[in-house]
């Protein structure tokens, strides 16, 4: 299950095994072993967490314990939310206006 899900996630992001290996800090051959349909190697917990974080899914999804990938908040989003929640009401309003401006600008560029 792990091998199939990892390969599917990697292909959905349109990245090579080599690129994924660079991102999570392993050898390209390790990714090949993780994706092997006949003899998949299950990576260490640390690597599983890095993969789950990169793809925005849970480790349970990668391991086949969940049927659907969960909506997982990435660490940057969590940091933004935590920082936002620490602002007073006036600064929250300013921050929200700026985020809305950035979102509209980003949508115009697409």
Buried (B, 14 or more C-beta within 10 A) or exposed (E): EBBEBBBEBBEEEEBEBEEBBBBBEBEBEBBEBBBEEEEBEBBEEEBBBBBBBBBBBBBEBBBEEEEEBEEBEEEEEEEBEEEEEEEEEEEEEEBEEEEEEEEEEEEEEE
